[in-house]
Amino acid sequence: MIFEHGDRVVFAGDSVTDCGRKRPYGEGLWEGVGNGYVRQVDSMLSALYPEKLIHITNVGESGATSTDMLNHWEQNVEAIKPDWVFFMIGANDVWRQFDEPGQYEERYTPEVYRKNLDAVCARTVGKVKGLFILSPFYMEANNEDPMKKRMVEYAGIAKEIAEKYGVPFVDLQKDFDEHLKYRYPAYISWDRVHPNWVGGMIIASKLMKLIDAKPLY
């Protein structure tokens, strides 16, 4: 397992990460790290590695776009000097183009998204033990759905930036697409964007494999 005793692991992103976490930093018991995949990761680490005290911090912000994440990076991430950083962003960059089409602005374009992710990586890579980029996703089986196609495009940009900086890219869209071969989207999300506990476990279990954690059984 890549985390060492005393490591601080930060999760940044939007509401998919936030999930009701504490302010100003999401830490501690119960809702401290929120009620989503970060809580599930924290719980599994505590169950599997009681001998390692791993400091999990959730700084996800509901409604955040990639621009918001970049603007708050110093306060939310750099200020607490993490050892490891995971971020997932892009859902709102895409969603605002569909749920508020009359308010569409240039700040949500692929070019802006690419620039923001590039800036975050430039500021972080080399200053932490590791940075992981998690893809945005849309839990829809129909690949011709306009929002699904746009989200896949943004996930591709995230992969591009990960490859540029030589950091791991976590293709969560692929994992959800595999699950949706067997289950209807409502089974794992009420709106195709926010995972329920089953959807959160898909993310958490993927991350546990990536950090080379031992099996739960």
DAWO-V325124 format. One record per pair of residues at least 6 apart in sequence whose C-alpha atoms are under 8 Angstrom apart, sorted by sequence separation. I is the first residue (numbers start at 1). J is the second residue. D is the distance in whole Angstrom. If there is no record, write none. Layout:
i->I j->J d->D
i->I j->J d->D
This chain:
i->11 j->17 d->7
i->21 j->27 d->8
i->26 j->32 d->5
i->27 j->33 d->5
i->33 j->39 d->6
i->46 j->52 d->8
i->97 j->103 d->8
i->106 j->112 d->8
i->107 j->113 d->8
i->125 j->131 d->7
i->142 j->148 d->8
i->143 j->149 d->6
i->162 j->168 d->6
i->163 j->169 d->8
i->186 j->192 d->7
i->189 j->195 d->5
i->190 j->196 d->8
i->26 j->33 d->5
i->46 j->53 d->8
i->96 j->103 d->8
i->97 j->104 d->6
i->124 j->131 d->8
i->162 j->169 d->6
i->185 j->192 d->6
i->188 j->195 d->6
i->189 j->196 d->5
i->26 j->34 d->7
i->96 j->104 d->7
i->140 j->148 d->7
i->188 j->196 d->5
i->22 j->31 d->7
i->45 j->54 d->8
i->138 j->147 d->8
i->139 j->148 d->8
i->188 j->197 d->7
i->21 j->31 d->6
i->22 j->32 d->5
i->138 j->148 d->6
i->159 j->169 d->6
i->188 j->198 d->6
i->189 j->199 d->7
i->20 j->31 d->7
i->21 j->32 d->5
i->22 j->33 d->7
i->97 j->108 d->7
i->137 j->148 d->8
i->158 j->169 d->8
i->187 j->198 d->8
i->188 j->199 d->5
i->21 j->33 d->5
i->22 j->34 d->7
i->96 j->108 d->8
i->20 j->33 d->8
i->21 j->34 d->4
i->138 j->151 d->6
i->20 j->34 d->5
i->21 j->35 d->7
i->42 j->56 d->7
i->94 j->108 d->7
i->137 j->151 d->6
i->18 j->33 d->8
i->19 j->34 d->5
i->20 j->35 d->6
i->93 j->108 d->5
i->136 j->151 d->7
i->137 j->152 d->7
i->18 j->34 d->6
i->19 j->35 d->5
i->93 j->109 d->7
i->136 j->152 d->8
i->155 j->171 d->8
i->17 j->34 d->8
i->19 j->36 d->5
i->59 j->76 d->6
i->18 j->36 d->8
i->59 j->77 d->8
i->136 j->154 d->7
i->137 j->155 d->7
i->155 j->173 d->8
i->17 j->36 d->7
i->136 j->155 d->6
i->16 j->36 d->7
i->17 j->37 d->7
i->38 j->58 d->7
i->69 j->89 d->8
i->93 j->113 d->7
i->135 j->155 d->5
i->17 j->38 d->7
i->152 j->173 d->8
i->33 j->56 d->8
i->66 j->89 d->6
i->90 j->113 d->8
i->135 j->158 d->6
i->33 j->57 d->7
i->34 j->58 d->7
i->65 j->89 d->7
i->66 j->90 d->6
i->134 j->158 d->8
i->135 j->159 d->8
i->33 j->58 d->5
i->64 j->89 d->8
i->65 j->90 d->6
i->133 j->158 d->7
i->65 j->91 d->7
i->133 j->159 d->8
i->176 j->202 d->8
i->11 j->38 d->7
i->65 j->92 d->5
i->66 j->93 d->7
i->175 j->202 d->7
i->64 j->92 d->7
i->65 j->93 d->5
i->27 j->56 d->6
i->63 j->92 d->6
i->133 j->162 d->7
i->27 j->57 d->5
i->26 j->57 d->5
i->27 j->58 d->7
i->172 j->203 d->7
i->25 j->57 d->7
i->26 j->58 d->4
i->25 j->58 d->6
i->26 j->59 d->6
i->25 j->59 d->6
i->133 j->167 d->7
i->135 j->169 d->7
i->139 j->173 d->8
i->24 j->59 d->8
i->132 j->167 d->6
i->133 j->168 d->6
i->134 j->169 d->6
i->135 j->170 d->6
i->137 j->172 d->6
i->138 j->173 d->7
i->131 j->167 d->6
i->132 j->168 d->5
i->133 j->169 d->5
i->134 j->170 d->5
i->135 j->171 d->5
i->136 j->172 d->7
i->137 j->173 d->5
i->141 j->177 d->6
i->21 j->58 d->7
i->130 j->167 d->8
i->131 j->168 d->7
i->132 j->169 d->6
i->133 j->170 d->6
i->134 j->171 d->6
i->135 j->172 d->6
i->136 j->173 d->7
i->139 j->176 d->6
i->140 j->177 d->8
i->21 j->59 d->8
i->132 j->170 d->7
i->134 j->172 d->7
i->135 j->173 d->7
i->139 j->177 d->7
i->21 j->60 d->8
i->137 j->176 d->8
i->141 j->180 d->6
i->18 j->58 d->7
i->67 j->107 d->8
i->125 j->165 d->7
i->140 j->180 d->8
i->141 j->181 d->7
i->17 j->58 d->7
i->18 j->59 d->7
i->19 j->60 d->8
i->113 j->154 d->8
i->117 j->158 d->7
i->139 j->180 d->8
i->17 j->59 d->8
i->18 j->60 d->4
i->17 j->60 d->5
i->18 j->61 d->5
i->19 j->62 d->8
i->65 j->108 d->8
i->85 j->128 d->8
i->114 j->157 d->6
i->118 j->161 d->6
i->16 j->60 d->8
i->17 j->61 d->7
i->18 j->62 d->6
i->84 j->128 d->6
i->110 j->154 d->7
i->113 j->157 d->8
i->114 j->158 d->7
i->117 j->161 d->7
i->121 j->165 d->7
i->141 j->185 d->7
i->9 j->54 d->7
i->11 j->56 d->8
i->15 j->60 d->6
i->67 j->112 d->8
i->83 j->128 d->5
i->84 j->129 d->6
i->85 j->130 d->6
i->86 j->131 d->6
i->87 j->132 d->7
i->88 j->133 d->6
i->89 j->134 d->8
i->90 j->135 d->8
i->91 j->136 d->6
i->140 j->185 d->6
i->5 j->51 d->8
i->6 j->52 d->7
i->7 j->53 d->8
i->8 j->54 d->6
i->9 j->55 d->6
i->10 j->56 d->6
i->11 j->57 d->6
i->12 j->58 d->6
i->13 j->59 d->7
i->14 j->60 d->5
i->15 j->61 d->6
i->16 j->62 d->8
i->67 j->113 d->8
i->70 j->116 d->6
i->82 j->128 d->7
i->83 j->129 d->5
i->84 j->130 d->5
i->85 j->131 d->5
i->86 j->132 d->5
i->87 j->133 d->5
i->88 j->134 d->5
i->89 j->135 d->7
i->90 j->136 d->5
i->91 j->137 d->7
i->139 j->185 d->6
i->5 j->52 d->5
i->6 j->53 d->5
i->7 j->54 d->5
i->8 j->55 d->4
i->9 j->56 d->5
i->10 j->57 d->5
i->11 j->58 d->5
i->12 j->59 d->5
i->13 j->60 d->4
i->14 j->61 d->5
i->15 j->62 d->4
i->66 j->113 d->6
i->70 j->117 d->8
i->73 j->120 d->8
i->83 j->130 d->7
i->84 j->131 d->6
i->85 j->132 d->6
i->86 j->133 d->6
i->87 j->134 d->6
i->88 j->135 d->6
i->89 j->136 d->6
i->91 j->138 d->8
i->110 j->157 d->8
i->114 j->161 d->7
i->4 j->52 d->7
i->5 j->53 d->5
i->6 j->54 d->5
i->7 j->55 d->6
i->8 j->56 d->6
i->9 j->57 d->6
i->10 j->58 d->6
i->11 j->59 d->6
i->12 j->60 d->5
i->13 j->61 d->6
i->14 j->62 d->5
i->15 j->63 d->6
i->86 j->134 d->7
i->88 j->136 d->6
i->5 j->54 d->6
i->6 j->55 d->7
i->8 j->57 d->7
i->10 j->59 d->7
i->11 j->60 d->7
i->12 j->61 d->8
i->14 j->63 d->6
i->15 j->64 d->7
i->67 j->116 d->6
i->70 j->119 d->7
i->98 j->147 d->7
i->4 j->54 d->7
i->14 j->64 d->5
i->66 j->116 d->6
i->70 j->120 d->6
i->139 j->189 d->7
i->3 j->54 d->7
i->13 j->64 d->7
i->14 j->65 d->7
i->25 j->76 d->8
i->66 j->117 d->7
i->95 j->147 d->8
i->140 j->192 d->6
i->94 j->147 d->7
i->139 j->192 d->5
i->138 j->192 d->6
i->139 j->193 d->6
i->138 j->193 d->6
i->13 j->69 d->7
i->94 j->150 d->7
i->137 j->193 d->7
i->12 j->69 d->8
i->94 j->151 d->6
i->91 j->151 d->7
i->94 j->154 d->8
i->90 j->151 d->8
i->90 j->154 d->7
i->12 j->77 d->8
i->90 j->155 d->8
i->10 j->77 d->7
i->17 j->88 d->8
i->10 j->82 d->6
i->8 j->81 d->8
i->9 j->82 d->6
i->10 j->83 d->8
i->12 j->85 d->8
i->8 j->82 d->5
i->9 j->83 d->6
i->10 j->84 d->6
i->11 j->85 d->6
i->12 j->86 d->6
i->13 j->87 d->5
i->14 j->88 d->7
i->7 j->82 d->8
i->8 j->83 d->5
i->9 j->84 d->5
i->10 j->85 d->5
i->11 j->86 d->5
i->12 j->87 d->5
i->13 j->88 d->5
i->14 j->89 d->6
i->7 j->83 d->6
i->8 j->84 d->6
i->9 j->85 d->6
i->10 j->86 d->6
i->11 j->87 d->6
i->12 j->88 d->7
i->13 j->89 d->5
i->7 j->84 d->8
i->9 j->86 d->8
i->14 j->91 d->8
i->14 j->92 d->8
i->91 j->193 d->7
i->36 j->195 d->8
i->36 j->196 d->8
i->37 j->197 d->8
i->40 j->200 d->8
i->36 j->197 d->7
i->40 j->201 d->7
i->37 j->200 d->5
i->41 j->204 d->5
i->36 j->200 d->6
i->37 j->201 d->6
i->40 j->204 d->6
i->41 j->205 d->8
i->37 j->203 d->6
i->38 j->204 d->7
i->41 j->207 d->8
i->48 j->214 d->7
i->37 j->204 d->5
i->41 j->208 d->7
i->48 j->216 d->7
i->44 j->216 d->8
i->16 j->193 d->8
i->16 j->194 d->6
i->15 j->194 d->8
i->16 j->195 d->7
i->3 j->211 d->7
i->2 j->211 d->6
i->1 j->211 d->6
i->2 j->212 d->7
i->1 j->212 d->5
i->2 j->213 d->8
i->1 j->213 d->5
i->1 j->214 d->7
